[in-house]
Amino acid sequence: MQSSLISKVQKAQQYASEPQRVHVESLRVRFEGDNNSHCVSFAAGRWDCDCAVSYTHLRAHETRHDL
């Protein structure tokens, strides 16, 4: 292998073993429900959902996962 490729593989292995290096700053996903689809997003440290009961869902999620 070329030394530059070896170096990249070694760095990738180092980063993979140090999950504290990863910081999620924003995320947007869409859930396909039986009746509707819903978008859930995370940005600026805040969760948001376009569903009618988003506050309840998001508070339950925050309670279960210390974000």
C-alpha positions as CSV (number, residue, x, y, z in Angstrom):
1,M,0.0,0.0,0.0
2,Q,1.0,3.6,-0.5
3,S,2.1,5.4,2.6
4,S,-0.6,8.1,2.1
5,L,-3.3,5.4,2.0
6,I,-1.9,3.7,5.1
7,S,-1.9,7.0,6.9
8,K,-5.5,7.7,6.0
9,V,-6.6,4.2,7.2
10,Q,-4.7,4.7,10.5
11,K,-6.3,8.1,11.0
12,A,-9.8,6.6,10.3
13,Q,-9.2,3.8,12.8
14,Q,-8.0,6.4,15.4
15,Y,-11.1,8.6,14.9
16,A,-13.4,5.5,15.0
17,S,-12.0,4.6,18.4
18,E,-12.6,8.1,19.8
19,P,-16.4,8.7,19.5
20,Q,-16.1,11.9,21.7
21,R,-14.8,13.6,18.5
22,V,-18.2,13.4,16.9
23,H,-20.7,16.2,17.6
24,V,-24.1,16.2,16.0
25,E,-24.9,19.8,15.2
26,S,-28.0,19.2,13.0
27,L,-30.1,16.3,11.9
28,R,-33.3,15.9,9.9
29,V,-35.2,12.7,9.4
30,R,-38.6,11.8,8.0
31,F,-40.7,9.0,9.4
32,E,-43.3,7.4,7.1
33,G,-46.3,6.6,9.3
34,D,-49.5,4.8,8.4
35,N,-51.5,8.0,8.0
36,N,-48.8,10.7,7.5
37,S,-45.1,11.3,7.3
38,H,-43.5,13.4,10.0
39,C,-40.2,15.3,9.9
40,V,-38.1,15.4,13.1
41,S,-35.1,17.7,13.3
42,F,-32.4,18.6,15.7
43,A,-30.5,21.9,15.4
44,A,-29.0,24.4,17.8
45,G,-29.4,22.0,20.6
46,R,-33.2,21.7,20.1
47,W,-35.5,18.9,18.9
48,D,-38.5,19.8,16.7
49,C,-41.2,17.7,15.1
50,D,-44.1,18.7,12.7
51,C,-46.6,16.3,14.3
52,A,-49.5,17.5,16.4
53,V,-48.1,16.0,19.6
54,S,-44.5,16.9,19.1
55,Y,-44.0,18.4,22.5
56,T,-45.0,15.2,24.2
57,H,-42.9,13.1,21.9
58,L,-39.9,15.2,22.2
59,R,-40.0,15.6,26.0
60,A,-40.3,11.9,26.3
61,H,-37.3,11.4,24.1
62,E,-35.3,14.0,26.0
63,T,-36.2,12.3,29.3
64,R,-35.0,8.9,28.1
65,H,-31.8,10.2,26.4
66,D,-29.6,12.8,28.1
67,L,-28.9,15.0,25.1
